[in-house]
């Protein structure tokens, strides 16, 4: 039997970015319940990015914390008719971000041993006085930029995309209300907007549900908002999240029936 057979698993990712998670869950026998809580879009004002791109050769590193940042950055590169100079090195916070870079023909020079921004900032091999371009989400935690600055690095911290809340999907909400076995959160913003969309019902709807956070930032946000977190993978990626969820359910009994 597949490890997630009969399990109903809530997916809160942006709808246009949920395919890989949905496919992985389905392959293990789960029934994904889609209830997107965010949408991703480029920042309204990319002039700071354009300015940075005009002098990319001045940077020792360009650092990316998500595939979303990679997509916006590369789209802008093409629009400006630019490319990353050969002497500029590229860092990715984790393997998912690295994959987005290699798919665009970029070589990834550094991935930290723990897939979180703070660890990238602590371990990036850049000399004091070196300049780093950080392409990130608007409103994201500043741990990466702070860790780099604390080492004497010059950081150009540029928001290139933003996550925005979406209206609750009626079909997805009805499916959630029928009951799920697990809920997955892949960023702090998916947690915040899930709680906001449900207007006080989040905890009751997830009562008895296995809550899975992709990494410590996401899990800590869930706990801050009153949700218990039961699963957090050692590898903070979509495949790692699915494996951890499957391992968790392998230790449990039969699936919970939909209400």
Protein Blocks (a to p, Z undefined) as FASTA:
>chain_A
ZZkgoiacddfbdfklmmmmmmmmmmnopacddddfbdcdddfblklmmmmmmmmmmpmb
dcdfbfklmmmmmmmmmmnopacdfklccddfbfklmmmmmmnopacfbdcfbdcfklmm
mmoccdehiacdddddehiafklmmmmmmnopacddddfbdcddddddfklmmmmmnopf
bdcdfbfklmmmmmmmnnoplmmmmgoiacddfbfklmmmmmmnopacfbdcfblcfklm
mmmmmmmmmmmccddddZZ
